[in-house]
Every structure is written in C-alpha cells, then in structure tokens.
C-alpha cells in the first residue's frame, strides 16, 4: 500500500514538473520573440514600421506607441512616421501562461 501511494505521488510530482516546465518554456519563447523581432533601430521621416508579421508568431499581443518629438499615424499594425526628429517608443505586451510580459523597444527617427 505504501509503495503504491509513493509511486502515485511521485508520478503526480513528475507530471506537475513537466507541466510547469512546458509553461516556462512557452513564456521564454514569447519574450525571446519580442526581443528579437527585427524592428529597425534607426529610421527616416516618412517611413513605415510594420508590426503585421509579429502576429504570425504571437496572436494575442498588444502594443502602445509613444512618440517623442515625432508626428506619426497608426493604421492597424502599420506605424507611419509623418515628420519630425526624435524617438518612437514601442511597448509590446502579451500574456504568457505565468505572467504579463512587456518589452520596450526604442526607434530613433532622423531627417
């Protein structure tokens, strides 16, 4: 009886461990995609920043665009920089299995 109880409890602990390992791995991949998504570091005025391809990898993300000294227009997942010199802060955020993840990317705008 004790041996059966010990085997069952060991199997439960292993199953919970595998479950948590899968969730941690998923969240790690989510943050890695956010950090490695190819956004330009430097753009010119009258250019476009495309976030459409990010939806291929992550379907449930949201983003906030904060212009600093730049006039821009956001249409869907396209950010059009109209004029100005400064920076554009893009904050990408999504829920993982364990937490809400937020990655901030800064793009410099030159004339």
C-alpha positions as CSV (number, residue, x, y, z in Angstrom):
1,X,0.0,0.0,0.0
2,X,2.7,2.5,0.9
3,X,4.7,1.6,-2.2
4,X,1.7,2.3,-4.4
5,X,1.0,5.6,-2.7
6,X,4.6,6.6,-3.1
7,X,4.6,5.7,-6.8
8,X,1.4,7.6,-7.4
9,X,2.6,10.7,-5.6
10,X,5.9,10.5,-7.5
11,X,4.0,10.4,-10.8
12,X,1.9,13.4,-9.8
13,X,5.0,15.4,-8.9
14,X,6.7,14.5,-12.2
15,X,3.5,15.4,-14.1
16,X,3.3,18.8,-12.4
17,X,7.0,19.4,-13.0
18,X,6.6,18.6,-16.7
19,X,3.6,20.9,-17.0
20,X,5.4,23.8,-15.3
21,X,8.5,23.3,-17.5
22,X,6.3,23.5,-20.6
23,X,4.7,26.7,-19.4
24,X,8.1,28.3,-18.5
25,X,9.5,27.3,-21.9
26,X,6.5,28.8,-23.7
27,X,6.9,32.1,-21.8
28,X,10.6,32.1,-22.5
29,X,9.9,31.8,-26.3
30,X,7.4,34.6,-26.1
31,X,9.9,37.0,-24.5
32,X,12.6,35.9,-26.9
33,X,10.4,36.6,-30.0
34,X,9.6,40.1,-28.6
35,X,13.2,40.9,-28.0
36,X,14.5,39.5,-31.3
37,X,11.7,40.8,-33.6
38,X,13.5,42.7,-36.3
39,X,12.5,46.3,-35.7
40,X,14.8,48.9,-37.1
41,X,16.9,50.9,-34.6
42,X,17.1,54.0,-36.9
43,X,14.5,55.2,-39.5
44,X,14.0,58.3,-41.5
45,X,10.9,60.6,-41.6
46,X,8.1,59.4,-43.9
47,X,8.9,55.7,-43.3
48,X,6.8,52.8,-42.2
49,X,7.2,50.4,-39.3
50,X,5.4,47.1,-39.8
51,X,4.2,45.0,-36.9
52,X,2.0,42.8,-39.0
53,X,4.5,39.9,-39.2
54,X,4.7,39.7,-35.5
55,X,1.1,38.4,-35.5
56,X,2.4,35.3,-37.3
57,X,4.4,34.3,-34.1
58,X,2.2,35.8,-31.4
59,X,-1.5,36.3,-31.9
60,X,-2.6,37.9,-28.7
61,X,-0.1,40.8,-28.2
62,X,-0.9,44.4,-27.8
63,X,1.3,47.4,-28.4
64,X,1.5,51.0,-27.4
65,X,3.3,53.7,-29.4
66,X,4.7,56.7,-27.6
67,X,6.1,59.4,-29.9
68,X,8.8,61.8,-28.6
69,X,9.2,64.7,-30.9
70,X,7.7,62.8,-33.9
71,X,4.4,63.1,-35.6
72,X,3.0,59.7,-36.5
73,X,-0.1,57.9,-37.6
74,X,-1.1,54.4,-36.6
75,X,-3.2,52.4,-39.0
76,X,-3.9,48.9,-37.9
77,X,-0.4,47.3,-37.4
78,X,1.4,49.9,-39.5
79,X,3.1,52.9,-37.9
80,X,3.7,55.7,-40.4
81,X,6.2,58.3,-39.3
82,X,4.9,61.6,-40.9
83,X,7.6,64.1,-39.8
84,X,9.9,65.2,-37.0
85,X,13.1,64.1,-35.4
86,X,13.2,62.2,-32.2
87,X,12.3,58.7,-30.9
88,X,9.4,56.3,-31.1
89,X,8.9,54.1,-28.1
90,X,7.0,50.8,-28.9
91,X,5.9,48.8,-25.9
92,X,4.9,45.3,-26.8
93,X,2.9,43.3,-24.3
94,X,1.3,39.9,-24.1
95,X,0.1,37.5,-21.5
96,X,2.0,34.3,-21.2
97,X,1.0,31.3,-19.1
98,X,2.7,32.6,-15.9
99,X,2.8,36.4,-16.2
100,X,2.2,39.5,-18.3
101,X,5.3,40.3,-20.4
102,X,6.2,43.8,-21.5
103,X,9.1,44.6,-23.8
104,X,10.1,48.2,-24.7
105,X,11.8,49.0,-28.0
106,X,13.1,52.4,-28.9
107,X,13.5,53.5,-32.6
108,X,15.4,56.7,-33.4
109,X,14.0,58.9,-36.2
110,X,16.3,61.1,-38.3
111,X,15.5,63.5,-41.1
